[in-house]
Amino acid sequence: MPGSLPSRKTAMQSTLTATTGLEHPLAVDRMHPTPAMDTLLAQDEALVLAAQSGDGAAFDKLHERYARLIHGIALVYLSHTDAPDLVQDVFLAAFQKIRELKSARAFGPWLASIARRRAVDLLRTRKTTVELPDHLPVRDRRTDEALAVLAALRELPQCYSEPLILRLVEGMTGPEIAAQIGMTPDSVRVNLHRGMKLLRKRLEGGEACKNETTK
Amino acid sequence: MQERDDEMKNDYLWDRGGPVDMELFALERTLKPLRHRPRPSRWKHVAWGAVGVVAAAAILLCVIFLRPAEESLWALEQNKGEARVLRKGERVQTSNAELDLEAPGVGWLRLEPNSGLRVLGERGETERVALEYGSLRAVIWGPPAKFGVELPSATAVDLGCIYRLESNRNGNGSLSVEVGWVALQKDQVEAFIPHGASCTLRRNGPGLPVYDDSAEEFRQAVRDYEVKEATAQLQALLQAASPRDAITVWHIVQRGNADARRMAATRFAELTPLPADVKVTDLARAESTALDRAWDALDLGSTDWWRTWKQNW
């Protein structure tokens, strides 16, 4: 149609500077400043060493810090209702095997690989790939919308879907993702951006298809 | 190997740095219901188990006997990431804290302290809330005109943006648009407020949109004119107007009486060159094509855009 709508993305990205004296409306969703990743990794290393010596409180802390990672990885493969159970399974397995871990610094990648293996095993066992079980509690519209976007994310290659789910669902930043799964920041950044490009095309394609069917 | 395209410069995707990417922000909010929620420890599960059964029974009885109103799209964010879906007609009030509400496919609201809001539900194709008093900030990513705020003195229709609304119970207040556009409407009076501009609200409806960075002399002249609406104040306003203030002057042409329109149309043509086929006299009569073409001359977007929503002129 003539005189198309101003690009919402352009309009919204053009100026988002905080008004003097007023908190930016989106500041609530930003991460609080965190210590440098190196510092966090050093803290995690100390926790792993303590956990390997039998310190349960240290393992609880590791659980707290890495649960989002495992939950996000679970969402790459499993339904959102199965993801919490996988988190518990993975940490139980990790608790039982943590003394076998040779390098405390490798805790995150080690945990992530346990999660992926278990998720794939569970997937093979259940042969479940869609999010429409009948026995679930009644879902609300928010969950339905979320699941639709998750489905689009899961259609992406895993090297893209995993970091994007960790970023967009679990709210982890790129540096956190890189630190916890043991990839270089540059690699994670490239995968996030490539994945986002593909996701945008998929989501726009979905709108185009919807528009076509309503004509 | 490094990629250097626009996507790679998106700091918000990387670490939420830089300008907020609204598409990503909307995706984050949409996906939030699936986020990991820390589970209570096992002993807490056992300790609360019995209480949970009793609570569930009580809730069931309430549902049967009270028959709550229909659910709205809006969910109120509470502690620890839990959200409670609000009912249509439900009121939300704040004292010294803020409350966040969110609706899928629509957007996010922050009700500021000492404010009251009521969820109205859908009116036609627009999802509506009523700001009864106080202030709210809105970040809307739904389609234009999908969301609106009813105020004591006007209705604010979102046309895609971030903005802040303030109103007391008498209808006096203001609207400031940070990104995008908002339209204010009461009866036949409309105002279109672009980003970087504000508009007062009065009991009799919306005032005139003014850019926040307009000269203080001009902004004061607008305030004076809005109070008195007399010729002397109008003359002062028009004299103080710079080319950037032409949007304000356009609104006077659109809604003023005959004398005001004549004065404003003449000044508008001085501030913003009219297309060759548009006469000042036609503009002074608020003739619809002339108004359209004058608006187009502001270079804020074609009026065809407005026709996807609704216009009164």
Contacts between the chains, C-beta under 8 A, distances in Angstrom:
chain1	res1	chain2	res2	distance
A	1	B	304	7.0
A	1	B	308	7.9
A	2	B	302	7.3
A	2	B	304	5.2
A	3	B	301	7.5
A	3	B	302	3.4
A	3	B	303	7.2
A	3	B	304	2.7
A	3	B	305	5.5
A	3	B	307	8.0
A	4	B	305	7.6
A	5	B	144	6.7
A	5	B	160	7.8
A	5	B	305	5.7
A	5	B	308	6.6
A	6	B	160	7.7
A	6	B	301	5.3
A	6	B	305	6.7
A	8	B	22	7.2
A	8	B	141	7.4
A	8	B	160	4.9
A	8	B	180	7.3
A	9	B	21	8.0
A	9	B	22	6.5
A	9	B	23	5.9
A	11	B	160	6.3
A	11	B	161	7.1
A	11	B	179	6.1
A	11	B	180	4.9
A	11	B	181	7.8
A	11	B	195	7.0
A	12	B	20	7.9
A	12	B	22	3.7
A	12	B	141	7.9
A	12	B	160	7.4
A	12	B	161	7.2
A	12	B	162	7.2
A	12	B	179	5.0
A	12	B	180	6.3
A	13	B	19	5.8
A	13	B	20	7.8
A	13	B	21	6.4
A	13	B	22	6.5
A	14	B	179	7.1
A	14	B	195	7.4
A	15	B	178	7.4
A	15	B	179	6.3
A	15	B	195	6.2
A	15	B	196	7.1
A	16	B	19	4.8
A	16	B	20	5.1
A	16	B	162	7.5
A	16	B	178	7.3
A	16	B	179	6.2
A	19	B	176	7.5
A	19	B	178	6.9
A	22	B	164	7.8
A	25	B	110	6.5
A	25	B	137	4.8
A	25	B	139	5.7
A	25	B	162	5.9
A	25	B	164	7.8
A	25	B	178	7.4
A	26	B	20	5.0
A	26	B	25	6.3
A	26	B	139	6.6
A	28	B	100	7.1
A	28	B	110	7.5
A	29	B	16	7.6
A	29	B	25	7.0
A	29	B	28	6.7
A	29	B	29	7.9
A	30	B	16	5.0
A	31	B	15	7.5
A	31	B	16	5.9
A	64	B	38	7.2
A	67	B	36	5.6
A	67	B	38	6.7
A	68	B	35	7.8
A	68	B	36	4.9
A	71	B	35	7.8
A	71	B	36	3.5
A	72	B	36	7.3
A	75	B	34	6.6
A	80	B	34	4.9
A	83	B	36	7.5
A	84	B	36	7.5
A	84	B	37	7.9
A	84	B	39	6.7
A	87	B	36	7.0
A	88	B	39	7.6
A	140	B	71	7.5
A	140	B	75	7.8
A	140	B	85	6.1
A	141	B	73	6.5
A	141	B	104	5.2
A	141	B	105	8.0
A	142	B	30	7.8
A	142	B	33	5.0
A	142	B	75	6.1
A	142	B	83	7.3
A	142	B	102	7.7
A	142	B	104	4.8
A	143	B	33	5.0
A	143	B	34	7.6
A	144	B	104	7.8
A	145	B	30	5.3
A	145	B	104	4.2
A	145	B	105	6.3
A	146	B	30	5.6
A	146	B	31	5.1
A	146	B	32	7.3
A	146	B	33	4.7
A	146	B	34	5.0
A	146	B	104	7.9
A	147	B	34	7.4
A	149	B	27	6.3
A	149	B	30	5.5
A	149	B	31	5.8
A	150	B	31	6.7
A	150	B	34	6.1
A	167	B	13	7.1
A	168	B	24	7.2
A	168	B	27	5.3
A	168	B	28	5.6
A	168	B	31	5.3
A	169	B	31	4.6
A	169	B	32	7.9
A	169	B	34	5.3
A	169	B	35	5.7
A	170	B	35	5.9
A	170	B	36	5.9
A	171	B	28	7.0
A	171	B	35	6.5
A	173	B	14	7.1
A	173	B	15	4.3
A	173	B	16	6.4
A	174	B	13	7.5
A	174	B	14	4.2
A	174	B	15	5.4
A	175	B	14	7.9
A	175	B	15	5.9
A	186	B	2	7.1
A	189	B	8	7.0
A	189	B	14	5.7
A	190	B	1	8.0
A	190	B	2	7.9
A	190	B	3	5.9
A	190	B	8	7.6
A	192	B	13	5.6
A	192	B	14	6.7
A	193	B	3	6.8
A	193	B	5	8.0
A	193	B	7	4.2
A	193	B	8	5.2
A	193	B	10	6.7
A	193	B	13	6.6
A	194	B	3	7.8
A	194	B	7	7.8
A	196	B	7	6.2
A	196	B	10	7.5
A	196	B	13	5.9
A	196	B	24	7.7
A	197	B	7	5.6
A	200	B	23	7.3
